[in-house]
Amino acid sequence: MKAIVIRQAGGPDVLDYRTLTRPEPAAHQVLLRVGAAGVNRPDVLLRAGRYGGGGDVAGLVPGLEVAGHVVSCGAEVTRWHPGDAVCALLAEGGYAEYAVVDARHCLPVPAGLSLVEAASLPETAFTVWHNVFQRGGLQPGETLLVHGGSSGIGVLAVQLAHALGSRVATTAGSADKCAAVARLGADIVVNYKEQDFEAVLAEAGGADVILDMVGGDYTPKNLRLLRDDGRLVFINAMQGAQAEFNALDVMRRRLTISGSTLRPRSAEFKAALALEVERHIWPVVAAGQLQPVLERTFPLAEAAAAHRLLETSTHIGKIVLTVA
């Protein structure tokens, strides 16, 4: 089979298009014929040797989410059968013509969606549900602030929170991006390159939950924006992991600071999360209240070009690799 392999830690040019032996599923796995694979920021960090504490990445096949058809099933698999259309979360291995996946981490492709659209959902859906709704505890009527609202994570978080009855504020870096997230349901949109997001959102009443992928000097601003009993949840720290803030203020207003990374979590945790995603998010997709937002697709062999586009941060929504 054809696959993208990381030659060594580095830039997009270390992604090699190679021929590998097709994997075989273990007893608890399914073998998928991949139709499409989502491209995500953790893929870039993995390629650069900076995801999950680093380590040797030579020889790894990146790719955290795919959609395709079941080819064969391990002896313990009961839900899925050859021919089923599924999308799935993986720890790695998605940039390939075939991938083996824990059967519990698969979800049915929502009716009406193509494999390309379905491949854009698992990593973002798992991340948003866990961080915004489980860790952040967002409730209907509360206000969610999403930084990077036009990112793959952002467009799903905005739509889902809006559909489930929350007020949504977001930041984005251009007029086009701001317009896009407003169309997706954001009530307040701040162009952070032209406005002080803290001043604008303080005037609007602050937020109950903040999903942050920026870090750095956003951290004290985020904490000041939180209402009493507010929750700040980190999923990245693109502008720096270090920040200063007033711990006494956190104590006085009973604020919660949390965060997570998905890839290192146990298979059992991801299986339980998959059930939650199917129970809570898939009905919203079926109702047409959450739709995949795709910036561009690339053939599998052009994964390096897809990474270059992702690193420009000019995209709106998801970038997806198509597999012939």
C-alpha positions in Angstrom: 0.0 0.0 0.0 1.0 3.6 -0.4 1.5 5.7 2.7 3.2 8.9 4.0 6.1 8.2 6.3 8.1 10.7 8.4 11.7 10.3 7.4 13.0 12.3 10.4 11.8 15.2 12.5 11.7 18.3 10.5 9.7 20.4 8.0 7.1 19.3 5.5 9.8 17.9 3.1 10.5 15.0 5.5 7.1 13.5 4.6 7.9 10.7 2.1 5.4 8.9 -0.1 6.4 5.2 0.2 5.1 1.7 -0.4 4.5 -0.2 2.9 3.1 -3.6 3.8 -0.6 -3.6 4.3 -1.4 -4.0 8.1 -3.5 -6.8 9.4 -6.1 -6.2 12.2 -5.6 -7.6 15.7 -8.6 -9.2 17.4 -10.1 -5.9 18.6 -9.4 -4.0 15.4 -10.8 -3.4 12.0 -8.9 -2.9 8.7 -10.1 0.1 6.8 -9.6 1.0 3.1 -9.0 4.7 3.7 -10.9 7.1 1.5 -9.8 10.3 3.1 -7.6 11.5 6.1 -7.9 14.7 8.0 -4.9 17.0 8.4 -4.5 18.4 11.9 -2.2 20.6 13.9 -0.9 17.6 16.0 0.2 16.0 12.7 2.5 19.0 12.2 3.8 18.8 15.7 4.4 15.1 15.4 6.3 15.6 12.1 8.4 18.2 13.8 9.2 15.9 16.8 7.3 18.2 19.2 4.1 16.3 20.0 3.6 14.5 23.3 7.1 15.3 24.6 9.0 14.6 21.4 10.9 11.4 20.8 12.1 9.6 17.7 9.4 10.0 15.0 11.4 8.4 12.1 9.3 5.8 10.3 5.9 6.9 11.7 2.9 7.3 9.5 1.0 10.4 10.7 -2.8 10.9 10.7 -5.2 11.0 13.6 -8.5 10.7 11.7 -9.8 8.9 8.6 -13.0 7.8 6.9 -13.3 4.7 4.7 -14.8 1.3 4.4 -14.2 -1.8 6.6 -12.2 -4.4 4.8 -12.0 -7.0 7.5 -12.6 -7.4 11.2 -10.7 -9.0 14.1 -12.2 -12.0 15.9 -13.5 -9.9 18.8 -15.3 -7.2 16.7 -19.1 -7.5 16.6 -20.5 -4.1 15.6 -18.7 -3.6 12.3 -18.8 -5.7 9.1 -16.9 -5.6 5.8 -18.3 -2.8 3.6 -19.4 -0.6 6.5 -18.6 3.1 6.0 -17.0 4.5 9.1 -14.9 7.4 10.3 -12.4 6.8 13.1 -9.9 8.3 15.5 -6.3 6.9 15.4 -3.1 7.6 17.4 -1.2 7.5 14.1 -1.3 5.8 10.7 -4.1 7.7 8.9 -2.0 9.0 5.9 -2.2 5.6 4.1 -4.3 3.6 1.8 -5.1 1.1 4.6 -5.2 1.6 8.4 -6.0 -0.6 11.4 -8.2 1.0 14.0 -9.5 -0.1 17.4 -13.1 -1.0 16.5 -14.4 1.0 19.5 -12.9 4.2 18.1 -15.0 4.0 14.9 -18.2 5.9 14.2 -20.7 5.5 11.4 -20.3 8.0 8.6 -23.3 10.3 9.1 -26.0 10.1 6.5 -25.5 12.5 3.6 -21.8 13.1 4.2 -19.0 12.1 1.9 -16.0 10.3 3.1 -14.0 13.5 2.7 -16.5 15.4 4.9 -16.6 12.5 7.5 -12.8 12.4 7.7 -12.8 16.0 8.9 -14.9 15.2 12.0 -13.4 12.6 14.5 -10.3 14.4 15.9 -12.1 17.7 16.2 -15.4 16.2 17.6 -13.5 14.1 20.2 -11.4 17.1 21.2 -14.3 19.6 21.4 -16.7 17.3 23.3 -14.0 16.4 25.9 -12.6 19.8 26.4 -15.6 22.1 26.1 -18.4 19.9 27.4 -16.7 17.4 29.7 -13.8 19.4 31.2 -15.3 22.8 30.6 -18.8 21.8 31.6 -20.5 24.2 29.1 -24.2 24.5 29.8 -27.1 25.9 27.7 -27.3 29.7 28.3 -23.6 30.0 29.2 -21.1 31.9 27.1 -18.3 30.0 25.3 -15.2 31.9 24.0 -13.4 30.0 21.3 -10.0 31.3 20.2 -9.1 30.5 16.6 -12.8 30.2 15.6 -12.0 29.6 11.9 -9.7 26.6 12.7 -10.8 23.0 12.3 -11.5 22.9 16.1 -13.0 26.3 16.1 -15.6 25.8 13.3 -16.9 22.6 15.1 -16.9 24.2 18.5 -18.8 27.3 17.3 -21.5 25.2 15.5 -21.9 22.7 18.3 -22.1 25.2 21.2 -24.6 27.3 19.2 -26.7 24.2 18.4 -26.8 23.1 22.0 -28.0 26.5 23.3 -24.9 28.4 24.4 -23.9 32.0 23.4 -20.7 31.9 21.4 -17.9 34.4 21.1 -14.8 33.9 19.0 -11.6 35.5 17.8 -10.3 35.3 14.2 -7.5 37.0 12.2 -9.2 38.4 9.1 -12.4 39.9 7.8 -13.1 36.7 5.8 -12.6 34.5 8.8 -14.8 36.6 11.0 -17.6 36.5 8.4 -17.3 32.8 8.1 -17.6 32.1 11.9 -20.5 34.5 12.2 -22.3 32.5 9.5 -21.7 29.4 11.6 -23.5 30.8 14.6 -21.0 32.9 16.5 -22.8 35.7 18.4 -19.7 37.9 18.9 -16.7 37.8 16.6 -13.5 39.8 17.3 -10.8 40.4 14.7 -7.9 40.1 17.0 -5.6 41.8 14.6 -7.7 45.0 14.7 -9.3 44.9 18.1 -8.4 44.1 21.7 -10.4 41.0 22.2 -10.2 41.4 26.0 -11.8 44.9 25.9 -14.5 43.9 23.4 -15.5 40.8 25.3 -15.3 42.4 28.7 -17.8 45.0 27.4 -20.0 42.0 26.3 -20.0 40.4 29.7 -17.1 38.0 29.6 -17.4 34.2 29.3 -18.1 31.1 31.4 -15.9 28.8 29.4 -12.8 29.6 27.2 -11.3 27.1 24.8 -7.7 28.3 24.2 -5.1 27.1 21.7 -2.9 30.2 22.0 -1.5 30.4 25.5 1.2 33.0 26.1 -0.1 36.5 26.9 -3.6 35.4 26.2 -3.7 33.5 29.5 -4.0 36.4 31.9 -6.5 38.1 29.6 -8.6 34.9 29.4 -8.6 34.6 33.2 -9.7 38.2 33.6 -12.6 37.6 31.1 -13.9 34.6 33.0 -17.0 35.1 35.1 -17.1 33.7 38.6 -16.7 29.9 38.6 -15.5 30.1 35.0 -13.4 27.5 33.2 -10.3 28.0 31.0 -9.4 24.9 29.0 -6.1 24.6 27.0 -5.7 22.4 24.0 -2.5 24.0 22.7 -0.1 26.9 23.5 1.0 28.1 20.1 2.2 31.5 21.5 4.0 30.0 24.5 3.5 27.7 27.4 4.6 30.2 30.1 2.3 32.9 31.5 1.9 35.0 34.6 -1.5 35.5 36.3 -2.9 36.4 39.6 -3.5 33.3 41.7 -5.4 35.2 44.3 -7.9 36.3 41.7 -8.3 32.6 40.6 -9.1 31.7 44.2 -11.4 34.6 44.8 -13.5 34.0 41.7 -13.2 30.2 42.0 -11.8 29.8 38.5 -10.7 26.4 37.0 -7.7 26.0 34.7 -7.5 22.8 32.8 -6.4 21.2 29.5 -5.7 18.0 27.7 -4.0 16.2 24.8 -5.9 13.4 23.1 -3.3 11.2 21.4 -1.7 9.8 24.6 -4.9 8.9 26.3 -5.8 5.2 26.8 -7.8 3.1 24.3 -10.5 2.7 27.0 -10.8 6.5 27.4 -11.1 7.0 23.7 -13.7 4.2 23.4 -15.9 5.9 26.1 -15.4 9.2 24.4 -16.5 7.8 21.1 -19.8 6.7 22.6 -20.3 10.2 24.0 -19.5 11.8 20.6 -22.0 9.5 18.8 -24.7 10.1 21.5 -24.4 13.9 21.6 -22.7 15.2 18.4 -23.9 12.8 15.7 -27.6 13.8 16.2 -26.6 17.5 15.7 -24.9 16.5 12.5 -27.9 14.5 11.4 -30.2 17.5 12.0 -28.0 19.6 9.8 -27.0 21.9 12.6 -23.3 21.0 12.3 -21.7 20.8 8.9 -18.1 20.0 8.0 -16.2 23.1 6.7 -13.5 22.2 4.2 -10.8 24.6 3.0 -9.1 22.3 0.5 -8.3 18.7 -0.3 -4.9 17.3 -1.5 -4.1 13.9 -2.9 -2.3 11.6 -0.4 1.0 12.0 -2.2 0.9 15.8 -1.6 0.7 15.6 2.2 3.7 18.0 2.4 1.7 20.7 0.5 -1.2 20.2 2.9 1.1 20.7 5.9 2.5 23.8 4.3 -1.0 25.3 3.9 -1.9 24.3 7.5 1.2 26.1 8.8 0.2 29.3 7.1 -3.0 29.5 9.3 -4.8 31.1 6.3 -7.3 28.3 6.0 -10.9 28.2 7.2 -12.0 24.8 8.5 -10.3 21.6 7.7 -7.7 20.4 5.2 -8.2 16.7 4.0 -6.1 14.2 2.1 -7.9 12.1 -0.5 -6.9 8.5 -1.1 -7.6 7.1 -4.5 
